[in-house]
Amino acid sequence: MKILKVITFIALIASITSIIIGYTMELSYSKKLIGFGVVGIFFIVFPIFSYYRWKDKDPKDYMITKENIDKMRENQKKYKY
């Protein structure tokens, strides 16, 4: 899935470039460039990045359940936190 990583990186660079150009250049559509850059980061880059990082992981491992609380207590006793 290296292609997804490359797409995410290209979208991030394009969004950041759009924001920088919007701030630095005196254009009639500078505010639109900044807006498109922000929208690109939040609606394109962040969801793709989140999917890429979480696709093979089980959400139950990160939820507070009775089993996970018991595991944490065992680890605290074992390592004496």
C-alpha positions as CSV (number, residue, x, y, z in Angstrom):
1,M,0.0,0.0,0.0
2,K,2.8,2.4,-0.7
3,I,0.6,4.1,-3.3
4,L,-1.7,5.4,-0.5
5,K,1.2,6.8,1.4
6,V,2.4,8.6,-1.8
7,I,-1.0,10.0,-2.5
8,T,-1.3,11.3,1.1
9,F,2.1,13.0,0.9
10,I,1.3,14.6,-2.5
11,A,-2.1,15.9,-1.2
12,L,-0.4,17.3,1.9
13,I,2.3,19.1,-0.1
14,A,-0.4,20.5,-2.4
15,S,-2.5,21.8,0.5
16,I,0.4,23.3,2.3
17,T,1.7,24.9,-0.9
18,S,-1.8,26.4,-1.6
19,I,-1.9,27.9,1.9
20,I,1.6,29.4,1.6
21,I,0.9,30.8,-1.8
22,G,-2.4,32.3,-0.5
23,Y,-0.6,34.0,2.3
24,T,2.5,35.3,0.5
25,M,1.2,36.4,-2.9
26,E,-1.0,39.4,-3.5
27,L,-3.7,37.7,-5.7
28,S,-7.4,38.4,-6.0
29,Y,-8.1,34.8,-5.1
30,S,-5.7,34.5,-2.2
31,K,-8.4,33.7,0.4
32,K,-9.7,30.9,-1.9
33,L,-6.3,29.3,-2.1
34,I,-6.0,29.4,1.7
35,G,-9.5,27.9,2.0
36,F,-8.8,25.1,-0.5
37,G,-5.6,24.3,1.3
38,V,-7.4,24.0,4.7
39,V,-10.2,22.0,3.2
40,G,-7.7,19.7,1.5
41,I,-5.9,19.0,4.8
42,F,-9.0,18.3,6.8
43,F,-11.2,16.5,4.2
44,I,-8.7,14.8,2.1
45,V,-5.3,14.3,3.8
46,F,-6.5,13.6,7.3
47,P,-9.0,10.9,6.4
48,I,-6.6,9.1,4.0
49,F,-3.9,9.3,6.6
50,S,-6.3,7.9,9.3
51,Y,-7.4,5.1,7.1
52,Y,-3.8,4.2,6.2
53,R,-2.7,4.1,9.8
54,W,-5.7,2.2,11.2
55,K,-6.6,-0.3,8.4
56,D,-5.0,-3.4,10.0
57,K,-5.7,-2.6,13.6
58,D,-8.5,-3.7,15.9
59,P,-10.4,-0.9,17.6
60,K,-11.2,-3.1,20.5
61,D,-7.5,-3.0,21.5
62,Y,-7.9,0.7,22.2
63,M,-11.2,0.6,24.0
64,I,-11.6,0.5,27.8
65,T,-13.2,-2.9,28.5
66,K,-13.2,-5.2,31.5
67,E,-10.5,-7.4,29.9
68,N,-8.3,-4.4,29.1
69,I,-8.6,-3.1,32.6
70,D,-7.6,-6.5,34.0
71,K,-4.6,-6.5,31.7
72,M,-3.6,-3.1,32.9
73,R,-3.9,-4.1,36.5
74,E,-1.8,-7.2,35.8
75,N,0.9,-5.1,34.2
76,Q,0.9,-2.7,37.1
77,K,1.4,-5.6,39.6
78,K,4.0,-7.2,37.4
79,Y,6.1,-4.1,36.7
80,K,5.2,-2.2,40.0
81,Y,4.3,1.1,38.5
